Amino acid sequence: MPLAQADTEVRRPTPAATSARISADGKFLRADNERFLVKGVTYGTFAPDADGYQFPPLSHIAEDFRLMAALGINTVRTYTPPRLDLLDEAARHGLKVMAGLPWSQHVAFLDDRKLKRGIRHEIVSRVKELGRHPALLTMALGNEIPPNVVRWHGRVRVERFLRDLYGEAKAAAPDALLTYVNFPPTEFLDLSFFDICAFNVYLHR
């Protein structure tokens, strides 16, 4: 979880932190006049239901979020796009959501113009749908493009695609914070134009 910070003392979120839009403030995040420290967990992925939606029923989500909030968690990271009712439930329990917006990044996507157009269309549509919700912390416009795909296309072309994707998404929801979740083998990508720098870090041993 990017920016997650350990804290042994359980504190209920303040009203300002739960209702305010999160903004970037230098290397920190801020909710109105309060610094926002992410204390987060991942949620999912889940097996799709009959409609292809990869989350549990809303009653199950509500109970999960209630328990998370009771433990002092203030942020939930999803790897698939949530519906607005999930964001409503997060807001009701004082939680922020880092919403993952996945796309076909594990193939040579820059070699297929139709695929590139489809990726941009899908991402921008999701950002328009979710980007103004007050429970949203950030949206991740992708997660871990494999190193071999980056090497195949070249760093500059991948950076240019992600910069263009960021620009289109930002135009669709100017107040939303946007990120891309990188992976250490591809840390040489310069993604400093995103609002938040995020890495997945694993303990392999």
N, C-alpha and C positions, 0 to 999 in steps of 0.2 A: 504494500500500500504506500504510495508516494507521500512523503511528508509526515507519515505517521510518527507520533511521539509517545513514548511510554510514560505512564503516569500512574503511580500506585494509589493515589487518592481519588476516590470516585466523587465527581462533582456533577450536579445537574446543570445542563446548559442554561445560560442566562437568556431572558427574553430577547435581548438584542441579537444574540448569536443565532437563535433559532429562527427568527423572522427576517433578519436582514440579508440582503444579497451579499455574497462574499466578493471582495475585491483584492487585487494584488497590491501590496504595499512594500516595495523593495523586495527583500528576500522572505517576507512574511505574508500571511493572509490576514485580512481584517474584515470584521463584521461591524459596520458602523464605526464606533470609536473603540472597539475592543479587538485585541489580537485574537485570531482564531487559530488554535493549535489542533491539527487533525489527529483524532484518536479513532482510528478506523479499522474496519474489518471488511473482508471480501464477502460477497453474497452471490453464490452461484459458481459455475453455471449449473442450471437445472435441466432435466430432461424436458423437452417440449410437450405441451399439452395438445389436445385435439386440434387446436387452432394454430399450433406452431409457436405459441408464446412460451418463453423459457423462464417462467417464474411460477411459484406456487399460487394457489388461490389467495384472494385478497385477505380472507380471514386468517390464513396461515401467516401471510406477510405481516399483518397487524400484530399478531402475537410475537413474531420474531423481533419486530422493531421495538415492541414494548420491553422485551427482555434486554435487548441491546442498550436501550436508553437507560434502563435501570442499572446497568453495569458501568455507566459513564461513557459509553461509546457515543460519538457525535457524527460519525461519517460512515457511509456504506459504499463500497465500490462494487459496481456490477460490470460484468463483461459483455452483456447483451443489453440492447436498448430497453429501458423500462417504459411502461405506459404511464400516462399522467396520474392514474389512480394510485400507482405505487409511490409517485412523488408526493401526492396529497397525503398519503399515509405516513411517509417519512416526515413531512412537515408537521403533522399532528403529534408526532413523538419527538419533535425537536432534533431530527436528524438531517444531515446534508447528504447528497448523493453524488458520487463520481460515476457518471454514466459512460460505459464503454460503447463505442460505435464501431463495431468490427466491419472489415471489408476484405476483399480478396487480395491479401498482401503476401500470401505464401506462394504466389506464382509470379511469372515475369509480366506483371501488370502493365508496365510501360510499353510493352510491345503490342498491345491490343488497344486501339483507339476507342472501340466500342466499350470495352471494359473500363477504361479510364473515365469515359463520360458517365457510365453507370455508377461508378464509385462516387464521383462528385455529386451526381443527382441524389443518390441515396443519403449521403452524409448531410448535404445541405437541407434536405427534406426533414431529416431527424432533428437537426439543429433548430430549424424553424418551429418544429413541434414542441421541443422540450426546453429550448434555450431561455425562455422567459419565466420559467417556474422558480419561485423563491427557494424551493428546497434543493435546487441544483447547486452543487459546489463547482463542478467542472465537467466538461465532456472530453473524453479521450478519442481523438480522431485517428484511431489505429493503435496497434499494440504489437511491438516486436516484429518488424519486418525482418525476415531471416537474413543473416549476414551474407549468405550466398546470393540472395536476390539483390542486395545492395551492391555487391561486387559485380554482379552481372550487368546491372544497369549503370553503375558508377555512382559515386557519392553525390556528385553535383546534380545529376538528373533526379535522383530520389529527393534530395533537399528541395529542388525547384517544384516538384510535384506536391510535396507536403506544404510548402510555402503557399502555393496557389490554393490548395485545399483549405488551409487556414484562412486565407483572405476571403474566399467565398463563404465559408462558415461564419466568419466574423461579421461580414456584411449582412448575413441573415439574422444574427443575434448579437448586436454590438456590445451589449453589457455582459454577455456570457464569457466565462473564463474557459479557455481551450488549451488542451495539452495533447501530447503524443507520448505514449509510454515506451521508452526505449529499453534496450537490453545491452548489458556491458560489452558483448562482442561487437556491437555496432555503435559504440560510444563516439566514434569519429564523426558521426553525422552532426552537423551544426544546426541545431533546432532552437537556437536562442530567440527566434521570432515568436515562439509560442508563449502563452501567458504564464505557464507553470512548467518547470523542468521536472520530469518524472522518469524514474528508472524502476524496472523490476530487478530485484536482487535476490539471489537464491544461495543457500548454503548447500553446495554439491557434496561436500564432505563434512 
